[in-house]
């Protein structure tokens, strides 16, 4: 029953992504045409960001579909890391787009041009509505899924960008401040850069098998030392397969030559401590007794 519920939930997530893709194709085309006609760089930058949204949403959708595939003899983890890859690609695209927008904005600031503000205002309103709907669709799933969070960030920042473009359009219409177009573009790009870089770091840490920030190997060693039979833990590796799976493997030195049945009982105790205190839900232990090997917690393989 739980499995079918999860399957239905992931199917709904995929449908939400598809709807968001079609909505963003609509706004991308409209803003690109409007930006060319009006001469607004901020509107074109919004269109470019929306185009990156379309690409990122497609990547997220494909990753979402692949993540559901079963494991096999050639892919023993299945495609569980597909969504982390998608998050990394989407975050990298945010950073690249942001840098390009800043470059274009500086050029336009040095050579400001008159802009048809009416088109900018109406298309900015359209962008707010379309991206607002997409943000609402993905908001819930973004809280516990890095892939969905990367898509959500693309859409949320684009909604914020459309608000900025609208304000800029009104200032250009009523005050003739055409330089505002370039300033807004830089502000939009700076926000993209900050949000994209943060997500890029998070997904990079997972892909590189770094120890999760909230997990301290020294504290794990201390927590498990309360088990009387354990002498020490060493040769420890801790990593995340994806956002829902944190793995630990380690060598455990025992004080005496225990039996397999005794080891099974101690293993269950280790797993309980690791899960409840550190959120580690996949544990692999190599038992040792009087083995001559390095006893450091972290040993380079």
N, C-alpha and C positions, 0 to 999 in steps of 0.2 A: 504493500500500500504506500509506504514511504517512498519507494523507488518511483512509482508512477506519479506521485505528487511532485518529486524533484524533476522528473521528465517534463511534466506539464509546465512547471515553473521556468525551465530553461527554454522550452518552446515559446513561451510568452515573451521571454527576454529577447529571443531572436526576432519575433514579430515586431517588437518595439523598435529594434534596430533598423529593420526594413522600412518601417514608417518614417523614421528619422532620416534615413537615406533619401527617400523620395522627396520629403519636405525640403531637405537641404539642396537637392538638385534644382528644385524650383527657385529657391531664393538665390542660389549661385548664378544661375542664368540671368535672372531679373537684375541683380545688382551689378553684374559684369556689363550688361548692356547699358544700364542706367549710369554706371561710372564712366563709360566711354562717351556717352551722349552729354553728360553733365560736366565732365572734366574733373570729377572729384576723386582725388587720390585715396581719401579715407573710405569712400564707397568702394573703390576698386580693391583696397586692402581688405575690406570686409568681405568682398566677393572672393578674394584669394583665400582668405581664412575659411570661408564657407566651402570652397573647393577642397581645402585640406580636410575640412570636416567630412565631406563626402568620402574621400579616400580613407580617412581614419575609421569611419563608420563601416565601410566595406571590409577593411582589415579586421575590425572588431567582430563583425558578423561572421566572417570566414573562421576566425579563431574560435568564436563561440560554437560554431557547428563542429569544428574539428575536436574541441575539448571534450565532446560527448562520445567520441569514438572509443571503442573498447581496446584494452591492451592486447598485445599479441606476442608471439615468440620473438619477433624481430623488433617490437616496440613495447618493451615490458612495462613502461610507464604510460603507454598510450600517448595521447597528445595533451596531457595535463598542463604542459608549459606553453601551449599555443597562445593562451590569453596573456601571459606575461610578455611573450614576444610581441604581441600586438600592442600592448601598453608601451613597450620600449620604442617601437617604430612610431607610434602616434606621438609620444612625447618628443622624440627627435624631430619629427616634422613640425611640431609647434615651435621648437627652438629655431629651426632653419627659417621658417616663415617669419618669425619675429625679427630676426637679424636682417632679412631682406627688406621688410617693411620699414625698419629704422633707416636703412640706406636710402630707400626711395623718398622717405619723408624729409631727410636732410636736403636732398637735391631739390625737392619741391619748395622747401622753406626758403632756399636761396633764390628761387625763381618762382614766386607765387603767381597763380593764374586765376582768372575769374571763373567762378563755378556756378552752374545752374542749380541753385539751392532747392528749388521746388521738387525736382526729381529726387534729390538727396533725402529730403524730409520724408516723402512718401515711401521710398524704398527702405529707409531706416525703420519706419513703422512696420513695414511688412517683415523685415528681418527680426524685429522684436517679437512679433506674433508667432512667426514660424519657429524661431529658435526657442522661444518660451514654451511652446507646445512640446518640442523635442526634449527640453530640459525636464519638464514635468514627467514625461514618459520614462526617462532613464534615472531620475533622481533616487528612487528606492533601491534599484540594483547597484547604483554606484557606491553605496555605503560599505559593501563587503566584497567587491570584486574589482581588482585593479584594471582589468580590461574595460569594464563598463565605466569605471571612474575616468579613464583616459578619454573615452568617447564623451562622457558627461562634461569634462573640463573643456573640451573643444567647443561644445555647444554652449556651455555657460559663458565662456569668455566671448564667444561670438554674439550672444545676446547682450552682454555688457558693452561690446564694441558697437552694436547697433544703437544702443542708448546714447553712447558718446557721439556717434555720427549724427543722430537726430538733434542733439544739443548743438553740435557744430553747424548743421544745416540751418537751424533757427538763428544762430548768431550771424551766419553769412547772409541770410535773407534780410534780417532787420538792421544789422549794423555794418555789413560789408566787410567783416573780418575774415578774409579768405585765408589768412595765415593760420587760422584755427584748424583748418583741414590737416595741415602738416603736424601741428602739435598733438591733435587727437590721435593721429596715426602712430606717433611715437609712444603715447600713453598706452594705446591698445597693444602695441608690440612689446612694451616693457612688461605689461601684465602677462602676456603670453609667455614671455621669456622666463619670468619667475615661476609660473605655474608649471610650465613644461619642463624646466630644469629639475624641479622638485620630484616630479613623477619619473623623469629620466633616471635620477639617482636611485629611487626606490626600486624600479624594475631592473636596473643594472645590478643592484645588490643581489637580487634573487637569481638573475641569470649567471652571475659570477660565483654562486654558492657561498656568499659571505654569510657569516653568523648573523641572524636577526638582531637588530639593535637592542631589543628588549630582553635578550638572553645573554647571560654572563656565565661562561664555562666554569669560572672559579666558584660561583654561587651554586652551580649544579653539583660540583665536587663536594662542597660543604654540606649540601642538602642530603646527598646520598651517603655521606660518611656516618650518618646516624644508624645505618643498617649494620649490625654487629659483625656480620661475616665479611664485609667489604674492607679491604685494606686501602685501595685507592682506585681512581679512574684515570686513565691516560689514553693517549692516542685518540683524542676525541674529535669528531667532526659533527658540526651542526649546520644545517642548511634548510632552505625552504624549496620544496618542489613547486608549489604555487602558494596562493594566499591561505589556503585551507589546510595545507600539509607541511608540518615542520618535522624534519627528520633528525635523529641523533644516532650516531654509531660510536662505540667506544670499546676499549679493552678494560675489563674489570679484574683487578687483582684481588683474589680471595685469600683470607688468612689461613684457611685449611683446605684440604683436598675434598671438596664437597661432591655429593652424588648429583646425577642429572635431575632427579626429582627435587632435590633441595634447590638446585639452580633455577628450576622452573618456578618455584615459589618465590624466590628472591627476585627473579625477573619481573614477576607480576607486581611486586612491591616497588621496584624501580620504575616501572611504567606508570604506576599510580602517582608517585611523587612527581615525575617529570611532566605528566599531563596536567595535574592540578596546580602545580606551582609555576610551571614554565610554559604551558600550552604546547608541549611537544607530544605529538600523537603517533609517531612512527619511531620505534626504538629497535636498534640492532646491537646486541651485546656479545662481545667475544670474551669468554671466561678464561682466566689464567691463574696458575698457582706455581710460585717459585720459577717463573719464566724469566730468563735473562734478556730483557729488552728495555729500551728507554722508557722511563716512568714519568716523563713530562706530560702535562695535560694535552698540550698541542705538540705534535711531532710531524715534521714535514715528511710526507710519503716519498 
